[in-house]
Amino acid sequence: MTQPIRRANQLFHDTWLPEETRRIRAEVREFAETHVRPVAHRLNTTPESRDAFPRDVFNAMAAAGLYQIPFPADVGGRGLEFPTLATLTVLEELAYYSPGLASALYDGQAILVGKTLERAQEPLRSRYLSALVRGEFVGSFATSEPAASTDLSAASMQTIATRVEGGYRLSGQKRWITNSVAADHIVVLCRSGERLTMFLADMHAEGVRVGEPDRKMGNHAQLTADVHFDNVFVPEDHVIGSDGGGLRVALGALMLGRMGIGAIGVAMAQAAFDFSADYMSKRKVFGQELARFQHWQFTFAEHALGIENGRNLYQKAAYRYDREGDADIEAAMAKFFGSRLAVDVARDAIQVCGAYGFVRELSATGETFPLEAIYRDAKIGEIYEGANEIQRWVIARHIFGRELAG
Ligand SMILES: Cc1cc2nc3c(=O)[nH]c(=O)nc-3n(C[C@H](O)[C@H](O)[C@H](O)COP(=O)(O)OP(=O)(O)OC[C@H]3O[C@@H](n4cnc5c(N)ncnc54)[C@H](O)[C@@H]3O)c2cc1C
């Protein structure tokens, strides 16, 4: 397929964005054009397998310095004034071509793992964060279990950390763990006594076993699998945060991850919008282009509004976080809005493109089409990193207070 016009360039005016962020967008767009676009169709449509981890793209991202962007200079990061804004911009640019890749290699690796490690004490923080910035290891972030994901209470968590001399022994099973088939290290939330503690564990340690990748509806480039811990030793100094302070650490990283899902949603919506807007401008039905039908003009005018709002929401969440160190309600709004937008725009984009929206590869010509993958990939945004019901709950708490909203 020829590359559709990037309509964000004419509809979206990022005049208020710091110069720093605009430079990051230009830099990462070029990276994505060179390294992601050519392999995007394969990444987005090839079913999961153990050897499908996109190591070449991971290495290219590290070599291009993309893992420096979220972090301060003392660990080899770029030391940006607005690191969160820049990080989410990276996500949007990568996800325009491959949401699964962006989710695994940037939201998972840089935000969930990196931002968890940022809360570790020294020298753990510097040692592992510097290595992550250089792309020297693949990491996983593990809170979910077979019987507990949304509910991260100590009562629900079945992965147990038991104190032993010099450290802890971990036993239990985590599920849906992104990048685990390729991971060298994992940050893992466990129950220790009556509370939760976050640990940094070695994936090559005795007693760690990773299952086969799950076969999912979408996000094929994001490999997930179960991780089993059988009496795995973790040294005492590998506690991240404090013993019993793990939930705070996990939720801190997840707040940024949620903004990231908002940015990925905006990217998917924009990609579906661009493809279908091009298509509608050329495809004739009943003797005229689809874009001449007011029904579709109005539908896409509303989607343009949605994309503008979704982008503003994630950018505001990031900007406030960079300025004030908090953005709980903005992150919830950005995640909810962006992920729903992606599903809505992808559905209408397929509808207006008809069979050319539904097809993946056209046998007669060998052409490939992107919308079916975007539609499949969009759905998980409404579920992971806090289901959208949880985001509404967070917003409701800000309206009514915890006493009424729970
Ligand atoms: C592709 C992918 C990648 C993932 N990567 C990771 C990872 O790297 N690390 C990790 O730890 N986990 C990961 N997960 C797990 C993911 O975070 C969970 O799937 C998610 O938190 C939802 O948990 P659950 O699937 O167990 O659903 P449940 O917790 O069983 O919830 C099911 C549904 O119940 C509803 N619900 C829940 N609570 C409420 C409520 N209070 N009010 C109303 N409705 C509610 C929601 O609609 C929700 O979707 C991943 C999952 C996928 C599919």
The ligand as an SDF file (V2000), in Angstrom:
LIG
                    3D

 53 58  0  0  0  0  0  0  0  0999 V2000
   -1.3870   -8.4010   25.9520 C   0  0  0  0  0  0  0  0  0  0  0  0
   -1.3520   -8.3710   27.4390 C   0  0  0  0  0  0  0  0  0  0  0  0
   -0.2050   -7.9430   28.0920 C   0  0  0  0  0  0  0  0  0  0  0  0
   -0.1560   -7.9410   29.4830 C   0  0  0  0  0  0  0  0  0  0  0  0
    1.0210   -7.6170   30.0880 N   0  0  0  0  0  0  0  0  0  0  0  0
    1.1140   -7.7280   31.4420 C   0  0  0  0  0  0  0  0  0  0  0  0
    2.3670   -7.5610   32.0870 C   0  0  0  0  0  0  0  0  0  0  0  0
    3.3900   -7.3180   31.4660 O   0  0  0  0  0  0  0  0  0  0  0  0
    2.4130   -7.6750   33.4400 N   0  0  0  0  0  0  0  0  0  0  0  0
    1.3100   -7.9550   34.1810 C   0  0  0  0  0  0  0  0  0  0  0  0
    1.4200   -8.0530   35.4050 O   0  0  0  0  0  0  0  0  0  0  0  0
    0.1020   -8.1290   33.5790 N   0  0  0  0  0  0  0  0  0  0  0  0
   -0.0210   -8.0330   32.2490 C   0  0  0  0  0  0  0  0  0  0  0  0
   -1.2190   -8.2390   31.6130 N   0  0  0  0  0  0  0  0  0  0  0  0
   -2.3990   -8.5290   32.4260 C   0  0  0  0  0  0  0  0  0  0  0  0
   -3.3970   -7.3890   32.4240 C   0  0  0  0  0  0  0  0  0  0  0  0
   -2.8900   -6.2970   33.1330 O   0  0  0  0  0  0  0  0  0  0  0  0
   -4.7050   -7.9330   32.9860 C   0  0  0  0  0  0  0  0  0  0  0  0
   -5.2520   -8.7600   31.9990 O   0  0  0  0  0  0  0  0  0  0  0  0
   -5.6490   -6.8580   33.3590 C   0  0  0  0  0  0  0  0  0  0  0  0
   -5.1750   -6.2230   34.5220 O   0  0  0  0  0  0  0  0  0  0  0  0
   -7.0540   -7.3870   33.6400 C   0  0  0  0  0  0  0  0  0  0  0  0
   -6.9770   -8.4620   34.5070 O   0  0  0  0  0  0  0  0  0  0  0  0
   -7.7750   -9.8320   34.2100 P   0  0  0  0  0  0  0  0  0  0  0  0
   -7.5460  -10.1170   32.7730 O   0  0  0  0  0  0  0  0  0  0  0  0
   -7.3640  -10.8570   35.1900 O   0  0  0  0  0  0  0  0  0  0  0  0
   -9.2420   -9.4480   34.4490 O   0  0  0  0  0  0  0  0  0  0  0  0
  -10.0400   -9.3890   35.8360 P   0  0  0  0  0  0  0  0  0  0  0  0
   -9.2030   -8.7400   36.8790 O   0  0  0  0  0  0  0  0  0  0  0  0
  -10.5980  -10.7300   36.1080 O   0  0  0  0  0  0  0  0  0  0  0  0
  -11.2070   -8.4180   35.4020 O   0  0  0  0  0  0  0  0  0  0  0  0
  -12.1280   -8.8040   34.3420 C   0  0  0  0  0  0  0  0  0  0  0  0
  -13.0070   -7.6430   33.9990 C   0  0  0  0  0  0  0  0  0  0  0  0
  -13.7870   -7.3130   35.1410 O   0  0  0  0  0  0  0  0  0  0  0  0
  -14.1600   -5.9640   35.0660 C   0  0  0  0  0  0  0  0  0  0  0  0
  -13.8710   -5.3350   36.3580 N   0  0  0  0  0  0  0  0  0  0  0  0
  -12.7860   -5.5250   37.1440 C   0  0  0  0  0  0  0  0  0  0  0  0
  -12.8660   -4.7690   38.2610 N   0  0  0  0  0  0  0  0  0  0  0  0
  -14.0370   -4.0990   38.1780 C   0  0  0  0  0  0  0  0  0  0  0  0
  -14.7050   -3.1520   39.0160 C   0  0  0  0  0  0  0  0  0  0  0  0
  -14.1650   -2.7360   40.1700 N   0  0  0  0  0  0  0  0  0  0  0  0
  -15.9000   -2.6640   38.6190 N   0  0  0  0  0  0  0  0  0  0  0  0
  -16.4720   -3.0830   37.4570 C   0  0  0  0  0  0  0  0  0  0  0  0
  -15.8700   -3.9650   36.6130 N   0  0  0  0  0  0  0  0  0  0  0  0
  -14.6860   -4.4560   36.9710 C   0  0  0  0  0  0  0  0  0  0  0  0
  -13.3490   -5.3130   33.9180 C   0  0  0  0  0  0  0  0  0  0  0  0
  -14.1870   -5.1420   32.7940 O   0  0  0  0  0  0  0  0  0  0  0  0
  -12.2820   -6.3430   33.6350 C   0  0  0  0  0  0  0  0  0  0  0  0
  -11.8700   -6.3280   32.2840 O   0  0  0  0  0  0  0  0  0  0  0  0
   -1.3080   -8.2910   30.2350 C   0  0  0  0  0  0  0  0  0  0  0  0
   -2.4550   -8.7180   29.5860 C   0  0  0  0  0  0  0  0  0  0  0  0
   -2.4750   -8.7800   28.2010 C   0  0  0  0  0  0  0  0  0  0  0  0
   -3.6990   -9.3280   27.5320 C   0  0  0  0  0  0  0  0  0  0  0  0
  1  2  1  0
  2  3  1  0
  2 52  2  0
  3  4  2  0
  4  5  1  0
  4 50  1  0
  5  6  2  0
  6  7  1  0
  6 13  1  0
  7  8  2  0
  7  9  1  0
  9 10  1  0
 10 11  2  0
 10 12  1  0
 12 13  2  0
 13 14  1  0
 14 15  1  0
 14 50  1  0
 15 16  1  0
 16 17  1  0
 16 18  1  0
 18 19  1  0
 18 20  1  0
 20 21  1  0
 20 22  1  0
 22 23  1  0
 23 24  1  0
 24 25  2  0
 24 26  1  0
 24 27  1  0
 27 28  1  0
 28 29  2  0
 28 30  1  0
 28 31  1  0
 31 32  1  0
 32 33  1  0
 33 34  1  0
 33 48  1  0
 34 35  1  0
 35 36  1  0
 35 46  1  0
 36 37  1  0
 36 45  1  0
 37 38  2  0
 38 39  1  0
 39 40  1  0
 39 45  2  0
 40 41  1  0
 40 42  2  0
 42 43  1  0
 43 44  2  0
 44 45  1  0
 46 47  1  0
 46 48  1  0
 48 49  1  0
 50 51  2  0
 51 52  1  0
 52 53  1  0
M  END
$$$$
